[in-house]
């Protein structure tokens, strides 16, 4: 009877040791997961900031293009009005 009890005790000790190892490994895994999440989060923030800056530059360039287009169209319209006015003066 003492052999079984000794075997049981040894088995329980082995299970407790294994459980302690698993808990330690679990803690290490959680630490690594936290570091990975922080790294990904920092990378995402950095990428978001870069994308925001690029979008702002793109918007500024597009606005400049639109103003250029408006000025060009206004100039062309002015030339056309001048040409039509001069042609009407020739017809009189």
N, CA, C and O atoms as a printed pandas DataFrame, in Angstrom:
     atom_number atom_name residue_name chain_id  residue_number  x_coord  y_coord  z_coord
0              1         N          UNK        A               1    0.804   -1.173    0.000
1              2        CA          UNK        A               1    0.000    0.000    0.000
2              3         C          UNK        A               1    0.859    1.254    0.000
3              4         O          UNK        A               1    0.487    2.248   -0.623
4              5         N          UNK        A               2    1.963    1.234    0.662
5              6        CA          UNK        A               2    2.831    2.404    0.719
6              7         C          UNK        A               2    3.483    2.656   -0.636
7              8         O          UNK        A               2    3.832    3.796   -0.945
8              9         N          UNK        A               3    3.657    1.603   -1.461
9             10        CA          UNK        A               3    4.236    1.770   -2.791
10            11         C          UNK        A               3    3.283    2.569   -3.667
11            12         O          UNK        A               3    3.715    3.466   -4.391
12            13         N          UNK        A               4    2.013    2.261   -3.612
13            14        CA          UNK        A               4    1.019    2.981   -4.408
14            15         C          UNK        A               4    0.954    4.426   -3.932
15            16         O          UNK        A               4    0.889    5.354   -4.738
16            17         N          UNK        A               5    0.970    4.595   -2.690
17            18        CA          UNK        A               5    0.908    5.936   -2.149
18            19         C          UNK        A               5    2.167    6.714   -2.533
19            20         O          UNK        A               5    2.089    7.902   -2.843
20            21         N          UNK        A               6    3.304    6.064   -2.516
21            22        CA          UNK        A               6    4.558    6.689   -2.946
22            23         C          UNK        A               6    4.503    7.017   -4.437
23            24         O          UNK        A               6    4.919    8.099   -4.851
24            25         N          UNK        A               7    3.990    6.084   -5.245
25            26        CA          UNK        A               7    3.851    6.302   -6.686
26            27         C          UNK        A               7    2.883    7.448   -6.955
27            28         O          UNK        A               7    3.117    8.297   -7.815
28            29         N          UNK        A               8    1.780    7.448   -6.188
29            30        CA          UNK        A               8    0.808    8.532   -6.341
30            31         C          UNK        A               8    1.438    9.881   -5.994
31            32         O          UNK        A               8    1.227   10.883   -6.676
32            33         N          UNK        A               9    2.219    9.872   -4.912
33            34        CA          UNK        A               9    2.872   11.112   -4.494
34            35         C          UNK        A               9    3.844   11.576   -5.572
35            36         O          UNK        A               9    3.879   12.758   -5.913
36            37         N          UNK        A              10    4.632   10.648   -6.108
37            38        CA          UNK        A              10    5.589   10.995   -7.171
38            39         C          UNK        A              10    4.859   11.505   -8.421
39            40         O          UNK        A              10    5.306   12.450   -9.072
40            41         N          UNK        A              11    3.744   10.872   -8.740
41            42        CA          UNK        A              11    2.955   11.288   -9.900
42            43         C          UNK        A              11    2.370   12.684   -9.685
43            44         O          UNK        A              11    2.376   13.508  -10.599
44            45         N          UNK        A              12    1.871   12.946   -8.488
45            46        CA          UNK        A              12    1.344   14.269   -8.171
46            47         C          UNK        A              12    2.445   15.324   -8.238
47            48         O          UNK        A              12    2.234   16.419   -8.758
48            49         N          UNK        A              13    3.607   14.990   -7.716
49            50        CA          UNK        A              13    4.741   15.921   -7.780
50            51         C          UNK        A              13    5.123   16.219   -9.230
51            52         O          UNK        A              13    5.420   17.361   -9.584
52            53         N          UNK        A              14    5.111   15.182  -10.058
53            54        CA          UNK        A              14    5.436   15.329  -11.472
54            55         C          UNK        A              14    4.399   16.220  -12.180
55            56         O          UNK        A              14    4.753   17.074  -12.992
56            57         N          UNK        A              15    3.125   16.005  -11.860
57            58        CA          UNK        A              15    2.057   16.821  -12.441
58            59         C          UNK        A              15    2.173   18.274  -11.985
59            60         O          UNK        A              15    1.992   19.192  -12.785
60            61         N          UNK        A              16    2.472   18.484  -10.714
61            62        CA          UNK        A              16    2.633   19.843  -10.209
62            63         C          UNK        A              16    3.815   20.542  -10.871
63            64         O          UNK        A              16    3.747   21.725  -11.202
64            65         N          UNK        A              17    4.903   19.792  -11.061
65            66        CA          UNK        A              17    6.078   20.341  -11.722
66            67         C          UNK        A              17    5.723   20.729  -13.163
67            68         O          UNK        A              17    6.080   21.808  -13.635
68            69         N          UNK        A              18    5.022   19.840  -13.838
69            70        CA          UNK        A              18    4.633   20.096  -15.224
70            71         C          UNK        A              18    3.656   21.289  -15.296
71            72         O          UNK        A              18    3.745   22.120  -16.200
72            73         N          UNK        A              19    2.742   21.355  -14.345
73            74        CA          UNK        A              19    1.796   22.462  -14.288
74            75         C          UNK        A              19    2.540   23.783  -14.059
75            76         O          UNK        A              19    2.217   24.788  -14.691
76            77         N          UNK        A              20    3.521   23.788  -13.171
77            78        CA          UNK        A              20    4.326   24.984  -12.936
78            79         C          UNK        A              20    5.067   25.402  -14.200
79            80         O          UNK        A              20    5.145   26.588  -14.520
80            81         N          UNK        A              21    5.613   24.414  -14.921
81            82        CA          UNK        A              21    6.322   24.712  -16.175
82            83         C          UNK        A              21    5.360   25.302  -17.210
83            84         O          UNK        A              21    5.705   26.247  -17.919
84            85         N          UNK        A              22    4.158   24.738  -17.291
85            86        CA          UNK        A              22    3.174   25.245  -18.244
86            87         C          UNK        A              22    2.731   26.667  -17.890
87            88         O          UNK        A              22    2.563   27.508  -18.773
88            89         N          UNK        A              23    2.541   26.930  -16.592
89            90        CA          UNK        A              23    2.160   28.268  -16.171
90            91         C          UNK        A              23    3.266   29.275  -16.480
91            92         O          UNK        A              23    2.992   30.395  -16.911
92            93         N          UNK        A              24    4.513   28.871  -16.259
93            94        CA          UNK        A              24    5.646   29.744  -16.577
94            95         C          UNK        A              24    5.716   29.999  -18.091
95            96         O          UNK        A              24    5.934   31.126  -18.534
96            97         N          UNK        A              25    5.528   28.939  -18.860
97            98        CA          UNK        A              25    5.544   29.071  -20.321
98            99         C          UNK        A              25    4.392   29.956  -20.790
99           100         O          UNK        A              25    4.555   30.757  -21.710
100          101         N          UNK        A              26    3.234   29.812  -20.161
101          102        CA          UNK        A              26    2.080   30.636  -20.500
102          103         C          UNK        A              26    2.380   32.111  -20.226
103          104         O          UNK        A              26    2.043   32.977  -21.033
104          105         N          UNK        A              27    3.004   32.389  -19.104
105          106        CA          UNK        A              27    3.390   33.767  -18.775
106          107         C          UNK        A              27    4.356   34.337  -19.803
107          108         O          UNK        A              27    4.225   35.490  -20.213
108          109         N          UNK        A              28    5.321   33.533  -20.215
109          110        CA          UNK        A              28    6.280   33.976  -21.236
110          111         C          UNK        A              28    5.569   34.252  -22.554
111          112         O          UNK        A              28    5.861   35.236  -23.232
112          113         N          UNK        A              29    4.635   33.378  -22.910
113          114        CA          UNK        A              29    3.892   33.556  -24.161
114          115         C          UNK        A              29    3.055   34.834  -24.110
115          116         O          UNK        A              29    2.980   35.562  -25.099
116          117         N          UNK        A              30    2.427   35.111  -22.970
117          118        CA          UNK        A              30    1.627   36.327  -22.841
118          119         C          UNK        A              30    2.508   37.571  -22.948
119          120         O          UNK        A              30    2.114   38.566  -23.557
120          121         N          UNK        A              31    3.708   37.510  -22.351
121          122        CA          UNK        A              31    4.640   38.640  -22.469
122          123         C          UNK        A              31    5.033   38.869  -23.928
123          124         O          UNK        A              31    5.074   40.006  -24.400
124          125         N          UNK        A              32    5.319   37.782  -24.631
125          126        CA          UNK        A              32    5.703   37.893  -26.041
126          127         C          UNK        A              32    4.540   38.417  -26.880
127          128         O          UNK        A              32    4.736   39.235  -27.779
128          129         N          UNK        A              33    3.331   37.945  -26.584
129          130        CA          UNK        A              33    2.155   38.441  -27.308
130          131         C          UNK        A              33    1.972   39.937  -27.073
131          132         O          UNK        A              33    1.650   40.678  -28.003
132          133         N          UNK        A              34    2.172   40.379  -25.847
133          134        CA          UNK        A              34    2.033   41.799  -25.521
134          135         C          UNK        A              34    3.058   42.625  -26.286
135          136         O          UNK        A              34    2.735   43.690  -26.811
136          137         N          UNK        A              35    4.292   42.136  -26.350
137          138        CA          UNK        A              35    5.340   42.850  -27.088
138          139         C          UNK        A              35    4.999   42.917  -28.571
139          140         O          UNK        A              35    5.208   43.947  -29.212
140          141         N          UNK        A              36    4.475   41.818  -29.120
141          142        CA          UNK        A              36    4.091   41.794  -30.536
142          143         C          UNK        A              36    2.957   42.785  -30.783
143          144         O          UNK        A              36    2.986   43.532  -31.761
144          145         N          UNK        A              37    1.962   42.794  -29.902
145          146        CA          UNK        A              37    0.844   43.736  -30.046
146          147         C          UNK        A              37    1.327   45.182  -29.983
147          148         O          UNK        A              37    0.872   46.025  -30.756
148          149         N          UNK        A              38    2.243   45.469  -29.066
149          150        CA          UNK        A              38    2.778   46.823  -28.949
150          151         C          UNK        A              38    3.542   47.203  -30.219
151          152         O          UNK        A              38    3.415   48.322  -30.717
152          153         N          UNK        A              39    4.335   46.263  -30.737
153          154        CA          UNK        A              39    5.092   46.520  -31.964
154          155         C          UNK        A              39    4.151   46.778  -33.134
155          156         O          UNK        A              39    4.352   47.717  -33.905
156          157         N          UNK        A              40    3.116   45.938  -33.265
157          158        CA          UNK        A              40    2.145   46.126  -34.345
158          159         C          UNK        A              40    1.405   47.450  -34.192
159          160         O          UNK        A              40    1.180   48.159  -35.173
160          161         N          UNK        A              41    1.034   47.775  -32.976
161          162        CA          UNK        A              41    0.319   49.020  -32.719
162          163         C          UNK        A              41    1.186   50.224  -33.066
163          164         O          UNK        A              41    0.714   51.178  -33.686
164          165         N          UNK        A              42    2.460   50.178  -32.663
165          166        CA          UNK        A              42    3.376   51.275  -32.982
166          167         C          UNK        A              42    3.573   51.387  -34.492
167          168         O          UNK        A              42    3.623   52.492  -35.033
168          169         N          UNK        A              43    3.684   50.248  -35.170
169          170        CA          UNK        A              43    3.825   50.255  -36.624
170          171         C          UNK        A              43    2.590   50.807  -37.298
171          172         O          UNK        A              43    2.684   51.551  -38.274
172          173         N          UNK        A              44    1.430   50.443  -36.776
173          174        CA          UNK        A              44    0.168   50.933  -37.334
174          175         C          UNK        A              44    0.052   52.442  -37.149
175          176         O          UNK        A              44   -0.369   53.150  -38.063
176          177         N          UNK        A              45    0.426   52.938  -35.966
177          178        CA          UNK        A              45    0.391   54.376  -35.723
178          179         C          UNK        A              45    1.327   55.099  -36.683
179          180         O          UNK        A              45    0.979   56.137  -37.245
180          181         N          UNK        A              46    2.517   54.537  -36.862
181          182        CA          UNK        A              46    3.499   55.143  -37.756
182          183         C          UNK        A              46    2.984   55.157  -39.191
183          184         O          UNK        A              46    3.093   56.168  -39.886
184          185         N          UNK        A              47    2.421   54.028  -39.633
185          186        CA          UNK        A              47    1.894   53.934  -40.995
186          187         C          UNK        A              47    0.719   54.880  -41.176
187          188         O          UNK        A              47    0.592   55.518  -42.221
188          189         N          UNK        A              48   -0.135   54.976  -40.178
189          190        CA          UNK        A              48   -1.288   55.876  -40.256
190          191         C          UNK        A              48   -0.817   57.321  -40.371
191          192         O          UNK        A              48   -1.370   58.091  -41.156
192          193         N          UNK        A              49    0.188   57.692  -39.605
193          194        CA          UNK        A              49    0.733   59.045  -39.650
194          195         C          UNK        A              49    1.323   59.316  -41.038
195          196         O          UNK        A              49    1.088   60.378  -41.616
196          197         N          UNK        A              50    2.093   58.354  -41.576
197          198        CA          UNK        A              50    2.685   58.515  -42.907
198          199         C          UNK        A              50    1.594   58.658  -43.962
199          200         O          UNK        A              50    1.670   59.528  -44.829
200          201         N          UNK        A              51    0.586   57.805  -43.885
201          202        CA          UNK        A              51   -0.517   57.873  -44.851
202          203         C          UNK        A              51   -1.266   59.199  -44.753
203          204         O          UNK        A              51   -1.666   59.772  -45.766
204          205         N          UNK        A              52   -1.449   59.677  -43.537
205          206        CA          UNK        A              52   -2.117   60.958  -43.327
206          207         C          UNK        A              52   -1.309   62.092  -43.952
207          208         O          UNK        A              52   -1.867   62.979  -44.598
208          209         N          UNK        A              53    0.006   62.057  -43.755
209          210        CA          UNK        A              53    0.870   63.087  -44.345
210          211         C          UNK        A              53    0.827   63.024  -45.869
211          212         O          UNK        A              53    0.752   64.057  -46.536
212          213         N          UNK        A              54    0.875   61.815  -46.416
213          214        CA          UNK        A              54    0.824   61.655  -47.871
214          215         C          UNK        A              54   -0.515   62.132  -48.428
215          216         O          UNK        A              54   -0.561   62.768  -49.481
216          217         N          UNK        A              55   -1.596   61.829  -47.727
217          218        CA          UNK        A              55   -2.915   62.249  -48.177
218          219         C          UNK        A              55   -3.030   63.770  -48.138
219          220         O          UNK        A              55   -3.635   64.371  -49.025
220          221         N          UNK        A              56   -2.456   64.387  -47.121
221          222        CA          UNK        A              56   -2.490   65.844  -47.028
222          223         C          UNK        A              56   -1.725   66.480  -48.193
223          224         O          UNK        A              56   -2.182   67.461  -48.779
224          225         N          UNK        A              57   -0.554   65.914  -48.524
225          226        CA          UNK        A              57    0.211   66.426  -49.656
226          227         C          UNK        A              57   -0.552   66.235  -50.962
227          228         O          UNK        A              57   -0.570   67.122  -51.816
228          229         N          UNK        A              58   -1.171   65.087  -51.106
229          230        CA          UNK        A              58   -1.952   64.804  -52.318
230          231         C          UNK        A              58   -3.126   65.772  -52.438
231          232         O          UNK        A              58   -3.419   66.261  -53.530
232          233         N          UNK        A              59   -3.788   66.046  -51.339
233          234        CA          UNK        A              59   -4.907   66.993  -51.337
234          235         C          UNK        A              59   -4.426   68.392  -51.724
235          236         O          UNK        A              59   -5.074   69.081  -52.511
236          237         N          UNK        A              60   -3.287   68.804  -51.167
237          238        CA          UNK        A              60   -2.744   70.119  -51.509
238          239         C          UNK        A              60   -2.425   70.211  -53.004
239          240         O          UNK        A              60   -2.730   71.212  -53.652
240          241         N          UNK        A              61   -1.814   69.165  -53.534
241          242        CA          UNK        A              61   -1.482   69.154  -54.972
242          243         C          UNK        A              61   -2.749   69.183  -55.823
243          244         O          UNK        A              61   -2.803   69.878  -56.838
244          245         N          UNK        A              62   -3.754   68.439  -55.416
245          246        CA          UNK        A              62   -5.011   68.417  -56.168
246          247         C          UNK        A              62   -5.677   69.790  -56.143
247          248         O          UNK        A              62   -6.204   70.250  -57.156
248          249         N          UNK        A              63   -5.651   70.442  -54.978
249          250        CA          UNK        A              63   -6.222   71.791  -54.878
250          251         C          UNK        A              63   -5.467   72.774  -55.776
251          252         O          UNK        A              63   -6.079   73.625  -56.421
252          253         N          UNK        A              64   -4.139   72.653  -55.816
253          254        CA          UNK        A              64   -3.350   73.502  -56.708
254          255         C          UNK        A              64   -3.718   73.233  -58.166
255          256         O          UNK        A              64   -3.832   74.163  -58.965
256          257         N          UNK        A              65   -3.900   71.971  -58.505
257          258        CA          UNK        A              65   -4.294   71.608  -59.866
258          259         C          UNK        A              65   -5.647   72.222  -60.220
259          260         O          UNK        A              65   -5.821   72.771  -61.308
260          261         N          UNK        A              66   -6.604   72.127  -59.294
261          262        CA          UNK        A              66   -7.925   72.707  -59.550
262          263         C          UNK        A              66   -7.851   74.214  -59.747
263          264         O          UNK        A              66   -8.488   74.748  -60.655
264          265         N          UNK        A              67   -7.079   74.913  -58.905
265          266        CA          UNK        A              67   -6.937   76.357  -59.074
266          267         C          UNK        A              67   -6.295   76.680  -60.418
267          268         O          UNK        A              67   -6.707   77.622  -61.095
268          269         N          UNK        A              68   -5.299   75.910  -60.801
269          270        CA          UNK        A              68   -4.659   76.110  -62.100
270          271         C          UNK        A              68   -5.651   75.900  -63.230
271          272         O          UNK        A              68   -5.672   76.650  -64.206
272          273         N          UNK        A              69   -6.473   74.868  -63.084
273          274        CA          UNK        A              69   -7.485   74.579  -64.103
274          275         C          UNK        A              69   -8.506   75.716  -64.208
275          276         O          UNK        A              69   -8.882   76.119  -65.308
276          277         N          UNK        A              70   -8.944   76.221  -63.073
277          278        CA          UNK        A              70   -9.911   77.328  -63.056
278          279         C          UNK        A              70   -9.300   78.570  -63.710
279          280         O          UNK        A              70   -9.947   79.232  -64.522
280          281         N          UNK        A              71   -8.061   78.879  -63.356
281          282        CA          UNK        A              71   -7.407   80.054  -63.944
282          283         C          UNK        A              71   -7.213   79.887  -65.448
283          284         O          UNK        A              71   -7.408   80.832  -66.212
284          285         N          UNK        A              72   -6.829   78.681  -65.872
285          286        CA          UNK        A              72   -6.651   78.416  -67.305
286          287         C          UNK        A              72   -7.964   78.569  -68.050
287          288         O          UNK        A              72   -8.012   79.185  -69.116
288          289         N          UNK        A              73   -9.027   78.012  -67.493
289          290        CA          UNK        A              73  -10.329   78.105  -68.154
290          291         C          UNK        A              73  -10.813   79.558  -68.194
291          292         O          UNK        A              73  -11.416   79.984  -69.179
292          293         N          UNK        A              74  -10.553   80.310  -67.135
293          294        CA          UNK        A              74  -10.938   81.726  -67.103
294          295         C          UNK        A              74  -10.169   82.497  -68.175
295          296         O          UNK        A              74  -10.735   83.339  -68.873
296          297         N          UNK        A              75   -8.878   82.201  -68.297
297          298        CA          UNK        A              75   -8.059   82.875  -69.307
298          299         C          UNK        A              75   -8.550   82.542  -70.711
299          300         O          UNK        A              75   -8.698   83.436  -71.544
300          301         N          UNK        A              76   -8.803   81.267  -70.978
301          302        CA          UNK        A              76   -9.295   80.852  -72.294
302          303         C          UNK        A              76  -10.643   81.500  -72.577
303          304         O          UNK        A              76  -10.885   81.969  -73.689
304          305         N          UNK        A              77  -11.511   81.530  -71.590
305          306        CA          UNK        A              77  -12.827   82.169  -71.766
306          307         C          UNK        A              77  -12.648   83.653  -72.073
307          308         O          UNK        A              77  -13.338   84.192  -72.939
308          309         N          UNK        A              78  -11.741   84.310  -71.382
309          310        CA          UNK        A              78  -11.460   85.728  -71.645
310          311         C          UNK        A              78  -10.970   85.941  -73.065
311          312         O          UNK        A              78  -11.406   86.875  -73.738
312          313         N          UNK        A              79  -10.054   85.072  -73.536
313          314        CA          UNK        A              79   -9.567   85.182  -74.910
314          315         C          UNK        A              79  -10.694   84.972  -75.914
315          316         O          UNK        A              79  -10.791   85.690  -76.909
316          317         N          UNK        A              80  -11.547   83.979  -75.644
317          318        CA          UNK        A              80  -12.664   83.726  -76.562
318          319         C          UNK        A              80  -13.633   84.907  -76.614
319          320         O          UNK        A              80  -14.107   85.280  -77.688
320          321         N          UNK        A              81  -13.924   85.489  -75.458
321          322        CA          UNK        A              81  -14.806   86.652  -75.421
322          323         C          UNK        A              81  -14.176   87.805  -76.195
323          324         O          UNK        A              81  -14.861   88.502  -76.944
324          325         N          UNK        A              82  -12.873   88.007  -76.016
325          326        CA          UNK        A              82  -12.167   89.074  -76.731
326          327         C          UNK        A              82  -12.218   88.842  -78.235
327          328         O          UNK        A              82  -12.465   89.775  -78.999
328          329         N          UNK        A              83  -11.985   87.605  -78.666
329          330        CA          UNK        A              83  -12.017   87.270  -80.092
330          331         C          UNK        A              83  -13.416   87.488  -80.654
331          332         O          UNK        A              83  -13.571   88.084  -81.720
332          333         N          UNK        A              84  -14.419   87.015  -79.953
333          334        CA          UNK        A              84  -15.808   87.189  -80.419
334          335         C          UNK        A              84  -16.158   88.671  -80.473
335          336         O          UNK        A              84  -16.803   89.107  -81.426
336          337         N          UNK        A              85  -15.755   89.454  -79.487
337          338        CA          UNK        A              85  -16.037   90.883  -79.463
338          339         C          UNK        A              85  -15.368   91.594  -80.641
339          340         O          UNK        A              85  -15.977   92.430  -81.309
340          341         N          UNK        A              86  -14.066   91.231  -80.886
341          342        CA          UNK        A              86  -13.353   91.833  -82.011
342          343         C          UNK        A              86  -13.981   91.439  -83.347
343          344         O          UNK        A              86  -14.072   92.264  -84.256
344          345         N          UNK        A              87  -14.411   90.195  -83.469
345          346        CA          UNK        A              87  -15.076   89.758  -84.696
346          347         C          UNK        A              87  -16.409   90.514  -84.903
347          348         O          UNK        A              87  -16.781   90.855  -86.026
348          349         N          UNK        A              88  -17.091   90.754  -83.810
349          350        CA          UNK        A              88  -18.363   91.497  -83.943
350          351         C          UNK        A              88  -18.102   92.941  -84.334
351          352         O          UNK        A              88  -18.921   93.555  -85.018
352          353         N          UNK        A              89  -16.969   93.489  -83.909
353          354        CA          UNK        A              89  -16.606   94.851  -84.268
354          355         C          UNK        A              89  -16.254   94.932  -85.751
355          356         O          UNK        A              89  -16.536   95.941  -86.398
356          357         N          UNK        A              90  -15.640   93.878  -86.297
357          358        CA          UNK        A              90  -15.288   93.842  -87.716
358          359         C          UNK        A              90  -16.526   93.747  -88.587
359          360         O          UNK        A              90  -16.554   94.278  -89.697
360          361         N          UNK        A              91  -17.536   93.081  -88.092
361          362        CA          UNK        A              91  -18.769   92.900  -88.850
362          363         C          UNK        A              91  -19.580   94.177  -88.968
363          364         O          UNK        A              91  -20.433   94.271  -89.850
364          365         N          UNK        A              92  -19.353   95.139  -88.132
365          366        CA          UNK        A              92  -20.151   96.371  -88.159
366          367         C          UNK        A              92  -19.647   97.264  -89.179
367          368         O          UNK        A              92  -20.182   98.357  -89.362
